Amino acid sequence: MSKKLHILFLSNWYPSRIFPNDGDFVQRHVEAIAQYHNVTLSHLISDPSINSVEIDSKNINNVKTQIVHIPIKFLNFKP
């Protein structure tokens, strides 16, 4: 296959500042695929130490990574 694909990972497990070792196998998998294709990863995690949403975007080992930290209060949403 000569054309690179763009692959989007929406992962529940991925290393973050809250859990630095969580989902390290997913990280290795994504980095292996990024050697051959364009990869973007998005990870959403709750963070009890913040009051507003924080987005941490990085490009690490050819992986465009976006980790979204949300405060706990957003998880108690009641319509």
N, C-alpha and C positions, 0 to 999 in steps of 0.2 A: 504494500500500500504506500504510494508515494505522497498522497495528500494527508497532512496532519489533521486529525480530528480535534474538536474542542470538547473536552469532557468536563462536566460539572458534577462535583461530589457534594451532596447535602448530607453531612455526617453528624450523627448524634454523639459520636465519640471522636475526640481529637485533642491533642495536647493544648493546654491553655494555661493562663496564669493561675487559674483556680485549681486545676488538676493537671500538672505538667507531664505526668506519665500516662494519662488516660488516652487510650486509643493510639498508642504509638505504632501499632501494627497497621492502622489505617494510614498513618503518616508515611510509613515505609512503602505501602502499596501505592499511594498517590505519587510519591517521588519516583518510584520505578516507572510508572506510566508516563510521567512528565518527561522522561528521557526521549520518548517517541511522539508524544502528542502535547497539545496545549491543554493545561489543566487548571481549573478553578475550583477551590474548595470553600464551602461556607459552613460555619459551625455556630450554633446558638447555644449559649450557656447562661445560667442564672448566677448572679454575683451579689451576695448579701451585703457587700461593703460599698455599693454605689447607690445613687438616688436617681440616676438617669441613664439612658441607653448609651453605651460606649462601643464604638466600632474600631477594631484593630485590623487594619489592612496591611499586608506585607507580601513581598514576593520572595519566597525562600525556596532555593533549589528548583527553580523554574516552575514553582507552583504559586499561582495567585491565591493567597489565603485571606479570607475575611472571617474574623471571629467577632461575633456580636455578643456583648455582655449586657444582660438585662437585669434590672433590679428585681428582687423577690416580689415587691409589691405588684408588679405587672402580672405575676402568676396567679394572683388572687382576684382576677377579673370575674365579675358577675354581671351578666347582661340585665 
